[in-house]
Amino acid sequence: MNNHRFWLSLVGGIAISLADHSPGAFAQGAGRSGVVELGGLRSRAPADWVQEQPDDGRSYRQYRLVPVGDSADPAQVSIWFLGNENGGTAADYVRGWKQMFLPPLGKTMREAAQVRRLTLDGALATYVDIRGDYRGIPGDVATPRQDFRLLGVYLDTPKGAYVIRLMGPDETVRFYRQGFDNWVKGFKQANAVTVQQKESQP
């Protein structure tokens, strides 16, 4: 397994995104979301996601989700393309994501983390939902956070694997979760999306 790539796709971009959440940060280099294509599958990202330049330089795509409620930190959606290389299996990522968190008081990690499988149009996905205290990046005392949530997807397509991660304060992640779930479940073969778009035109 490519340990460097695996580590980056677990924690890449988090230190920067947690450190820079001033109002101006959301506008700089921002672009509106659109259709995302992963391994020949397409789905339109929610309109309230703001596309930005990836923090770590290795992400395929990155979105910033404005905090809601009492949340001070934004949430972030990051996508990595693993290709057909040995960049880690779904089980590797599930294990790694769990290790990033401490479960809520009185719960075990088994109770705090939910794992399920999804069958999309021509692809299999492993979906993980974890809530707890984010341990932070080792050696960086500024990055641990309480009451965080991670929604992670390992998407195995015929053209290679992708890793998708939505992470941020629990309140903010819960606010955007429905849109995230609809986006993930909406991935379809590119030719099917094109036909649907033509049929919807007057």
N, C-alpha and C positions, 0 to 999 in steps of 0.2 A: 504494500500500500504506500502511496505517495504521502508521507506523514506531513510534509510542509503544506501541501494543498489541502489535506484533510483538516489541519489545524486552522488554516485561514478561513475555510468555509464554515467552521464552527464559530469562531469569535471575530472574524474579520470585520472591521469597520465599527465595532461597538464602542471602542474607546473614543473615537473621534465623534461619533454621533451623540454620545452622552455628554461630551464636553461642550458641544456647540449647539445650544438650543435657544439662542436669542431669536427674537422675531425676525430680524434681518436674515438669519440663516436660512429661513424657509424660502426666501425669494431669490437668493443668489444662485444663478445657474439652473433655475427651476424650469421644468417643462411639464406640460400636461401629459397624463398617461394615455396610452393607446393600446393597440393590439400587440400582444407579446407572443412570439413564436418560439417554441421549445421543441426541438427534435421533430419538426414537421407538424406539431400540434399548435393551434392558435386559440387564444382567449383574450378578450378585451379587459384590460385592467380597469378598476373602478375610477371614476372621474375625479374623486377627491384624493387620489394618490398623486404626489408630485415627484416626477422623475428627476434624478440628480446624478451628478458624476459619482461613480462608485468611489468609496473611501480607500479601499485597499488596492485598486488598480487591477485586480484579478476577477472582480465580479463581472458577470455578464450584464447585469442590470441592477439598479438600486432605486428605491422609492422612499421618500420621507412622508410620514403620516403625522399631521399636526396633532399635538397633545390635546386631550379633552378633559373636562372636569378639573379635578385637583392635580392632575398629572403635570409635572414640570418638564419631564423628558419627552421627546417625541418617540414614536415607534418607527421602525424601519423594516422595509421588505427588501431582502437581498436575494439575488439569484446567481448561482455558480454553475458552470458547465463542467462536468467531470469527464465527458467524452467516454470513450471505451477503455481508457487507461485504468489502472488499478488505483483509483482515487478513494476507495472506501465503499463498503456495502451499506445497504439500508440499516442493517443491524449495527454497524460501526457508528453511524450517525445517531441512531437512537440512543446508543450507549453514551456517546460523547455529549449529546445534548442533556441527558439526565445528569451527567457529572458536572454540568455548568450551574446546577441549582441545588439549593437546600430546600427540602419540602416544608410546607407550612407546619407550624407547631402542632404536634399531636397526630401528624400524618406521616406515613412512610412514602418513599419515592414511588413505590408501586401504586399507591393511592393518588399521588399528586400528578402522575404522568399517565396519559391515556394514549394508546397506540392502536391504530386501525388501518386496514388496507382498503384502498379504493381502486376500482377498475374504470379507467377513462377510455377514451376512444383510441384504442391501439396502444395503450400504455398502462403500466401498473404503478400505483403510488402508495407509499407508506406515509401515513399522516400521524404526527405526534403533537400532543397538546400538554404542555408542562407549565404549572404555576408554582411559584415559591420565591425564595430569595436568590437573586443572581449572585454567584460567588465572585464575579469580576475576573479580570485578566490577571493571571499570576504575576505578582510583583508590582501591580499598579493599585495602590490603596484607594484611588479615586473612583474606581469602576464598580465596586459592589453596589447592588441596589436591592431594596426590599420590595416585596410584592410585585414581582415582574412575571411576565408570561411569555412563552415561546410557542409559536405554531410552526412546526417544521414539516416539510414535505420532501421526500426522496422520490423523484419522478424518473422511472426507468423507461425510456423510449427506445424505439428501434435504432435511433441514431446516436444513442448514448444517454448517460444519466445526468440529471440536473438536481441540484439541491436548492430548495426555496425556504427562506426563513423569515417569518414575521416575529419581531421581538420588541418589547417595550413594556411600559407600566401596564399592569393588569387592566386598569380601567380603560386605558386607551386601546389596548388590544381587543378587549371585549366590544368596544364601540365599532371597530373596523372588521370584526371577525366575520360577520355575515357576508360582507362584500368579498373578503378574502376567500371564504369557502365557496361562494358562487363562482368566483374567478377560477379557482382550482378545478372545480367540477365541470366548468365550462370549456375546458380544453378539448378541441376536436381536430380531426385531420384538416389540414389547410384547405384542401379542395372542398371539403364539406362546408367549411365556413364561407368560402367564396360563393358556393351555390346558394346558401341561406341568405347571404347579403343581396344577391341578384334577385331572389324571390321576394325579398322585402321591399325592393324598389318599386315605385308606382309605375 
